[in-house]
């Protein structure tokens, strides 16, 4: 029974993230994409969104805050998206 519930939650999460991405990309149709400034901003945003989580997942020892609670909260915040994507 919990397996069915988990798959429903994952599907809802995928649909939600898909809708958020679609709305974000549809807002780009009103931008002047021939401007190099706008292209740089979009490219940097996409690169950061893809590269930073991958770097953090491969360099977990780089996160040293000195306080265990803050480190755990930071890691949970960063890895929330990564673990949701790997579990599907």
Secondary structure, DSSP 8 states (H G I E B T S, - for coil): -HHHHHHHHHHHHHHHHHHHHHHHHHGGGGS-TTSHHHHHHHHHHHHHHHHHHHHHHH-GGG---S-HHHHHHHHHHHHHHHHHHHT-
